[in-house]
């Protein structure tokens, strides 16, 4: 049995929610939430927390090196953020590049991509 | 002397949104000129590479550059002229705008309408008066954000952040992911001014401590920051540092995220009335200032937490400016003043100019403190309720809004009321 404490981010109330997991890492109980959305948030956050990663990579343009903002097109597991940053740091692109262009396919997880967030001609 | 019908000062989200709305309201794009100080449009969003923008506007979570990119594209599609590298030097209350740019030189333009969309800037160390030496390594959070995200430089390796506003929280995560060690975020207030989501995803995710009711009392280091001393503050005694609680952090960087100030030098120069609480112009529901034909929207008017609301406010100003120029604005019959009651820090607008046939008016406001279980009410001086809603929680960091329906405003017009009160009532539960 383990318990996890978290702050709900669904609304400004910021309820403190306690989730208890059994030895098989299944949810035993959720306490402290004050609405159903909070309960759902807590369940997801404890079993499979994901985050959108945003960063920058260098882009070579006619006017020299600029920074291109990038993001994952879906959430990646929270525990892989630093591993993901290693791939981001090894990435560099050349203009032209456009918003939505896939820079790294199957990024961390199959079907998730690292995409460009700005246009450089 | 050149003439433009509508001059928009600032090509960030507010300025672009206002320009697009003005064209969509019937103004010819060539009658508009957007003046932007930076070398590209987009404003501060260009450096806000994190996600979370556009949930209300576009129904999806975009990064800052993507959000501004959409407005830049909309402005280009409509053929709206944007002059970059253009710095406005002065504005008069009769709408004479003087600016310089490499393309036009020193230029003066008389406009039929002006929209102020200059945004805001950060409070700096000077505004706080932190004792200690004056080494390099003390940055505002937004300055560090620009260094990393636009220029590609890392400003430091061991970081303490003062102030838990959203930019500070976002930078705690950004610097951590880029390999820096963020030792702590100190907040002088007993609660954070940032969104709960940012506390969780920028601090808790990385185990960065948030020290509430703490501040930086000394900066150490001769050429470069070598450390800072942090102390707890006494809530009951004017938030003075409590002797004996000092803690030393060895670090090379101090980031300040201690508030934003609407950038209103031009507004002040034009003699436009400013509001003491927002530090922005005092406006009616069309975002028209005390100078007829000069409108203000976005962070120059009051600091927003969501860009979606900036765009909405800018649409209002853009449409109103177009209506003035096209001569189809409804004449004002009577003005009603909005006042703040218990628990309300400020409202935007501050007055409602009623036409014969009023339309719905959305009031934006901030509460003064962190509350649980409240009722937010807009009522007339005589106590007639115009609109109210119950909320499970309200905090100064999250802007609130209420829409007064047109039917209720017709009643206000008929009743002769001169003041409308916005107030908060605590309906149970402890104030936390």
Interface residues (C-beta under 8 A of the other chain):
Chain A: X6 X7 X8 X9 X11 X12 X13 X14 X34 X35 X51 X52 X53 X54 X55 X56 X58 X65 X66 X67 X69 X70 X71 X78 X81 X82 X85 X99 X117 X118 X119
Chain B: X46 X49 X50 X51 X61 X62 X63 X64 X65 X66 X69 X148 X149 X150 X151 X152 X177 X178 X195 X196 X197 X199 X200 X201 X204 X205 X372 X392 X393 X394 X395 X397 X398
